[in-house]
């Protein structure tokens, strides 16, 4: 019979730090194990010659689960919405992007049939019920909804932009529609000085003990464990089970070229219609670039079986109007994970993701909980991370409080 009520968290990324904060707030002792000396996981921010680059382009959705969870902890992210001036890139040319119904009529990126279809879609978007499309793939939904190729390309572009995924043959349309609603509705926030703003705030929560340079190869024998390190394969390995048993979707991956440039780019956002690329000004909130300079993220959303290519990113940056002679520093991330496992249409979308107790069930060991961007029925990207972390922490606390006391 256990007398120890200590909860251990594996991983000091956003999921692990959030879970630890909720355990500490409940008054229980909590220890976080982190393999590296640095905290944050994929939410770290690097300083390169005075420019601050996240691990690829990051955006926090306004009004989403992540903001609600952070507010519950008394954390209120500082940042601003990105600029709305932009271009759509098609056939190697940049076209002024529409920002509303009037500009949609004037854009040269698509023809009249596409404009009519896109206009109808945008008008009805707020009334769409994403969950009604949970078992349809993004590709099937787009093909069944839009007839014009330009409209199809534009909507696929919006799905990539908002989901960070280029897996239309597998991704649930529930996620695609829902994230377009969020992106074009409440919008996103770019964080001042980068995402380590959140890492620092979470790590500072009173009562959280963090052991750096302290990786674990197996789960510690304590009252409860929250696994929040890496993706599903790593979680399964720590629990001693076959990763295939988790039955999750593939990761969404991207390559990224971060650029520090003199002055400002010609527009805040460039989106590829017929190429899965993106370029965005990320220094608008402040603290991301020296005075008179800008930090720009250029990324390619990698499709199934596609190898990353730095020249493709450089070519897209040039089309977007970024002059190579104005680049003062740069950093290339060849391949990175944007989402550990996408919600699958074949699994019923968000509801088909593993629950926080999946490892306990498969390993037949009560007291194991899991958090991450591939866990739980709520949210996508950071919203899923923080929502599952909160749920895992509360479940772990409840589990420990129900344990019998020896004596």
C-alpha positions in Angstrom: 0.0 0.0 0.0 1.5 3.3 -1.1 2.1 6.1 1.3 3.8 8.3 -1.3 1.7 10.9 -3.1 4.4 12.3 -5.3 3.6 12.7 -9.0 6.3 12.6 -11.6 6.1 14.2 -15.1 8.3 13.0 -17.9 9.2 15.9 -20.2 9.5 19.6 -19.7 7.8 20.9 -22.8 4.6 22.8 -22.8 2.6 19.6 -22.0 4.8 18.5 -19.1 5.2 22.0 -17.6 1.4 22.6 -17.8 0.6 19.3 -16.2 3.1 19.9 -13.4 1.7 23.4 -12.8 -1.8 21.9 -12.3 -0.5 19.2 -9.9 1.4 21.8 -7.9 -1.7 24.0 -7.7 -3.6 21.0 -6.3 -1.1 20.9 -3.5 0.7 17.7 -4.3 4.4 17.3 -4.7 5.5 17.1 -8.4 8.8 16.3 -10.1 9.5 17.0 -13.7 12.2 14.9 -15.5 13.8 16.6 -18.5 16.5 14.9 -20.6 18.0 18.2 -21.8 19.3 21.1 -19.7 16.9 23.3 -21.6 13.2 23.5 -21.0 10.4 23.9 -23.5 10.8 21.1 -26.1 9.3 22.3 -29.4 8.4 25.6 -27.7 12.0 26.9 -27.3 13.2 30.1 -28.8 16.7 30.6 -30.2 18.6 33.9 -30.3 20.5 34.3 -33.6 22.4 37.6 -34.0 19.6 39.5 -32.1 16.8 37.7 -33.9 14.6 35.4 -32.0 13.4 32.3 -33.8 10.9 29.7 -32.6 11.2 26.1 -33.6 9.4 26.8 -36.8 6.5 29.3 -37.2 4.3 29.2 -34.1 0.9 30.9 -33.5 -1.4 30.8 -30.5 -5.1 30.6 -31.4 -7.1 33.3 -29.7 -10.0 32.0 -27.5 -8.9 28.4 -27.9 -8.2 25.7 -25.3 -4.6 26.8 -24.8 -5.5 30.4 -23.8 -8.2 29.1 -21.5 -5.9 26.7 -19.7 -3.2 29.3 -19.3 -5.7 31.8 -17.9 -6.7 29.2 -15.3 -3.1 29.2 -14.2 -3.0 33.0 -14.2 -0.8 33.2 -17.3 -1.9 35.7 -20.0 0.3 35.6 -23.2 1.6 38.8 -24.6 1.5 39.2 -28.3 -0.4 40.6 -31.3 -2.2 39.5 -34.3 -0.1 39.1 -37.5 -0.5 41.6 -40.3 -3.3 41.1 -42.8 -1.5 42.3 -45.9 -0.5 39.4 -48.0 -0.2 37.6 -51.3 -1.2 34.2 -52.7 1.4 32.5 -54.9 0.2 30.5 -57.9 2.1 29.4 -61.0 5.2 31.2 -59.6 3.6 34.6 -59.4 2.5 36.6 -56.3 -1.1 37.9 -56.4 -2.6 40.3 -53.9 -4.5 38.2 -51.3 -8.1 39.0 -50.6 -9.0 40.3 -47.2 -12.7 40.4 -47.6 -15.6 40.1 -50.1 -14.6 43.2 -52.1 -10.9 42.3 -52.4 -11.9 38.7 -53.3 -13.6 40.1 -56.4 -10.5 42.0 -57.3 -7.8 39.4 -56.8 -6.1 37.9 -59.8 -5.1 34.7 -58.0 -8.3 32.8 -59.1 -11.0 33.2 -61.7 -14.7 34.1 -61.4 -16.0 30.6 -60.8 -13.5 30.2 -57.9 -14.5 33.6 -56.5 -18.1 32.6 -56.4 -17.4 29.3 -54.7 -15.1 30.9 -52.2 -17.5 33.6 -51.5 -20.3 31.1 -50.7 -17.9 29.1 -48.6 -16.8 32.1 -46.5 -20.4 33.3 -46.1 -21.5 30.0 -44.7 -18.3 29.1 -42.8 -19.4 30.4 -39.3 -22.4 28.1 -39.5 -20.5 25.0 -40.5 -20.4 22.1 -38.0 -16.9 20.6 -38.2 -17.8 17.5 -36.2 -20.3 16.5 -38.9 -17.3 15.9 -41.2 -15.1 14.0 -38.7 -15.0 10.8 -40.7 -14.3 12.5 -44.0 -10.8 13.3 -45.2 -9.9 16.9 -46.1 -9.3 15.7 -49.7 -12.8 14.1 -49.9 -14.5 17.2 -48.4 -12.7 19.6 -50.7 -13.4 17.5 -53.8 -17.1 17.1 -52.8 -17.6 20.7 -52.0 -15.7 22.8 -54.7 -15.7 22.3 -58.4 -13.2 24.9 -59.5 -9.6 24.0 -59.3 -8.6 27.5 -58.0 -11.2 27.2 -55.2 -9.9 23.8 -54.3 -6.3 25.1 -54.2 -7.3 28.1 -52.1 -9.2 26.0 -49.5 -6.4 23.4 -49.3 -4.0 26.3 -48.8 -6.1 27.5 -45.8 -6.2 24.1 -44.3 -2.4 23.8 -44.5 -2.0 27.3 -43.0 -4.3 26.7 -40.0 -3.5 23.0 -39.3 0.2 23.0 -40.1 -0.5 19.7 -41.9 -0.2 18.7 -45.5 -1.9 15.3 -45.3 -5.2 15.8 -47.0 -5.7 12.2 -47.8 -5.7 11.3 -44.1 -6.5 14.4 -42.0 -10.0 14.6 -40.7 -12.1 17.4 -42.3 -13.4 18.2 -38.8 -9.9 19.6 -38.1 -9.6 21.3 -41.4 -12.9 23.1 -41.2 -12.6 23.9 -37.5 -9.2 25.4 -37.8 -10.2 27.5 -40.8 -13.1 28.8 -38.6 -10.7 29.6 -35.8 -8.1 31.2 -38.1 -10.5 33.4 -40.0 -12.6 34.0 -36.9 -10.9 34.9 -33.6 -7.5 34.6 -35.4 -4.1 34.0 -33.9 -1.5 35.7 -31.7 2.2 35.9 -32.4 4.0 36.0 -29.0 6.4 38.7 -28.0 10.0 37.5 -27.8 8.8 34.0 -28.8 7.2 30.9 -27.2 9.7 30.6 -24.4 7.6 33.4 -22.9 5.2 30.6 -22.0 7.9 28.2 -21.0 9.3 30.7 -18.5 5.9 31.4 -17.0 5.0 27.8 -16.6 8.4 26.8 -15.2 8.0 29.6 -12.6 4.8 28.1 -11.0 5.4 27.6 -7.3 5.8 24.0 -6.2 7.1 22.6 -9.4 10.5 20.8 -9.0 12.4 20.3 -12.3 15.3 18.0 -12.7 17.3 18.9 -15.8 19.7 16.6 -17.6 17.7 13.8 -16.1 16.2 11.5 -18.7 14.5 8.3 -17.8 14.4 5.0 -19.7 11.4 3.6 -17.9 8.6 4.9 -15.8 9.5 5.6 -12.1 7.8 3.6 -9.5 5.7 6.4 -7.9 2.0 7.1 -7.2 1.3 8.5 -10.6 3.2 9.4 -13.7 2.3 11.8 -16.5 4.2 11.0 -19.8 4.6 14.2 -21.8 7.8 13.6 -23.6 8.1 13.4 -27.4 5.4 11.8 -29.5 3.4 8.6 -29.3 6.3 6.3 -30.1 8.4 7.6 -27.2 5.4 7.5 -24.8 4.8 3.8 -25.7 8.4 2.9 -25.3 8.6 4.4 -21.9 5.5 2.4 -20.9 7.0 -0.8 -22.3 4.4 -1.3 -25.0 4.5 -1.7 -28.8 4.0 1.8 -30.3 1.8 0.2 -33.0 -0.8 -0.5 -30.3 -1.5 3.2 -30.0 -2.9 3.2 -33.6 -2.4 7.0 -34.3 -2.0 9.0 -37.5 1.3 10.1 -39.0 3.1 13.2 -37.9 2.7 16.5 -39.7 6.1 17.6 -40.7 7.6 20.8 -42.1 10.9 22.3 -43.1 11.7 25.9 -42.2 14.1 28.7 -43.2 14.2 31.5 -40.6 15.5 34.8 -42.0 16.6 37.9 -40.3 16.4 40.8 -42.8 17.1 44.5 -42.9 13.9 46.5 -43.1 10.6 44.8 -43.6 9.3 42.3 -46.1 6.9 43.7 -48.8 4.0 42.0 -47.1 3.2 40.2 -43.8 2.1 36.9 -45.3 2.7 34.9 -48.5 0.8 31.7 -49.0 1.4 29.1 -51.7 -1.7 27.9 -53.5 -0.1 25.2 -55.8 3.0 24.8 -53.6 2.7 24.0 -49.9 4.8 26.9 -48.8 4.4 29.9 -46.5 6.3 33.0 -45.5 5.3 35.2 -42.6 6.6 38.2 -40.7 6.9 37.1 -37.1 8.5 40.1 -35.5 5.5 42.3 -35.5 4.7 41.8 -31.8 8.1 43.1 -30.8 11.2 41.7 -29.2 11.9 39.4 -32.1 14.3 41.5 -34.2 16.7 44.4 -33.8 15.4 47.9 -34.5 15.0 48.4 -38.3 15.0 44.7 -39.0 12.5 41.8 -39.3 12.2 38.1 -38.5 10.6 36.1 -41.3 9.7 32.4 -41.2 9.6 30.5 -44.5 8.2 27.0 -44.3 7.1 24.1 -46.4 4.4 21.8 -45.1 5.8 18.4 -46.1 3.5 15.9 -47.8 3.6 12.1 -47.4 7.0 10.9 -48.7 8.3 14.4 -49.6 11.9 15.2 -48.8 12.7 18.7 -47.5 14.5 21.1 -49.8 16.2 24.3 -48.8 16.3 25.5 -52.4 12.5 25.3 -52.6 12.2 27.5 -49.5 14.7 30.0 -50.9 12.8 30.1 -54.2 9.5 30.7 -52.4 11.1 33.5 -50.4 12.3 35.2 -53.6 8.8 34.9 -55.1 7.4 36.5 -51.9 9.6 39.5 -52.5 12.4 38.9 -49.9 15.6 40.3 -51.3 18.5 37.9 -50.6 20.9 40.9 -50.3 18.9 42.1 -47.2 19.3 38.8 -45.3 21.7 39.3 -42.4 21.2 35.9 -40.6 19.4 32.7 -41.2 18.7 29.3 -39.7 17.5 26.2 -41.6 15.5 23.4 -39.9 15.6 20.5 -42.3 12.7 18.5 -40.9 10.7 19.2 -37.8 7.4 17.9 -36.3 4.5 20.3 -36.4 2.1 17.8 -34.9 3.1 14.4 -33.5 0.1 12.6 -34.9 -2.7 14.1 -37.0 -6.4 13.3 -36.2 -7.5 10.7 -38.8 -10.8 10.7 -40.7 -10.6 6.9 -40.5 -10.7 7.1 -36.7 -13.5 9.7 -36.5 -11.4 12.8 -36.1 -10.7 14.4 -32.7 -12.8 11.9 -30.8 -10.7 9.0 -32.2 -7.5 10.2 -30.6 -6.1 8.2 -27.7 -7.3 9.2 -24.2 -5.1 10.3 -21.4 -5.4 6.8 -19.8 -4.4 4.9 -22.9 -1.0 3.9 -21.6 -2.5 2.7 -18.3 -4.9 0.5 -20.2 -2.4 -1.0 -22.6 0.3 -1.5 -20.0 -2.2 -2.7 -17.4 -0.7 -0.3 -14.9 -3.0 2.2 -13.2 -1.7 5.7 -12.5 -0.1 6.3 -15.9 -1.4 9.3 -17.8 -0.3 10.9 -21.1 -0.4 14.4 -22.5 0.5 15.9 -25.9 -0.7 17.2 -29.2 -1.9 13.7 -30.2 -4.0 13.1 -27.1 -7.6 13.7 -26.1 -10.8 14.9 -28.0 -10.1 18.6 -27.6 -8.2 21.0 -29.9 -5.3 20.8 -32.3 -1.7 21.8 -32.0 -1.0 23.8 -28.8 -4.7 23.7 -27.9 -4.5 19.9 -27.7 -1.2 20.0 -25.8 -2.6 22.2 -23.0 -6.1 20.7 -22.9 -4.7 17.2 -22.5 -2.0 18.3 -20.0 -4.7 19.8 -17.8 -6.9 16.7 -18.1 -3.9 14.4 -17.3 -2.9 16.4 -14.3 -6.4 16.4 -12.8 -6.7 12.7 -13.4 -3.4 12.0 -11.8 -4.3 14.1 -8.7 -7.6 12.3 -8.4 -5.9 8.9 -8.7 -3.4 9.7 -6.0 -6.0 11.1 -3.7 -7.9 7.8 -3.9 -5.0 5.7 -3.0 -5.2 3.9 0.4 -2.9 5.2 3.1 -0.8 2.7 4.9 -0.9 2.4 8.6 
